[in-house]
Amino acid sequence: MGNETGNMKHAGRGRLIALEGIDGSGKSTQAAYLCGQLKREGICCCHTMEPTDSPIGALIRQILRGEMKTDNRVIAGLFVADRLDHLLNAENGIAAKVESGMTVVSDRYYFSSYAYNSVDMPMDWVIKANEPSSKILRPALNVFIDIEPDVALERIAKNRVRQELFETKARLELVRENYRKAFRLLADEERCVVIDGNRPEEEIAGSVWEAVRDCIFESMYPDALTEV
């Protein structure tokens, strides 16, 4: 695609693009790659992630590192609270950025309230916990980077000083299956593109860009914003 795509009529419309995947899938790296590509196409965008730098986000990180013990429902509630603030914050909120015409790339959006410590919770509770966010702002596109847990653990070991307590093969496989189930239950399958994440980063980036390019420039999906 040439530089002229950045000037197409859809380029100025704000959207939320969510990259999902288990730990080790490379979603943060791919989100950064995607933002770089969008900017080269002349699209105003930003990369955002959870947990945030808020006090709630700091508390979540302490729990995930094993520095603080808590109940599964507590951490799920904390993730929901952090997400809602991240969406609605007057200064840096995702919803305001999208409304202003910016494309926001988020590496983990819907399911952080259960993706780790909360995987043992009933799925209907998980879906209910995610409903407030989806009623405020639904992603124009969910890109699910699907990766085998063995490959994910190899990448985690290679790129991290230490593994989190919950990063085991069995746990990652359960999270992987829960992602797929949640997309179905949220009736978001038509907005979800599954990418093979077992390949080299550059190949994954090409597939991610192809899916996002179709979403943005060919208007395959409806506007992301929904009424509260």
Secondary structure, DSSP 8 states (H G I E B T S, - for coil): --GGGGGSTTTTS-EEEEEE--TTS-HHHHHHHHHHHHHHTT--EEEEESS-SSHHHHHHHHHHTTSS---HHHHHHHHHHHHHHHHH-TTT-HHHHHHTT-EEEEES-SSTTTSSTTTTS-HHHHHHHHHHHHHHB--SEEEEEE--HHHHHHHHHHH-SS--TT--HHHHHHHHHHHHHHHHHTT-GGGEEEEETTS-HHHHHHHHHHHHHHHHHS--S--SB---
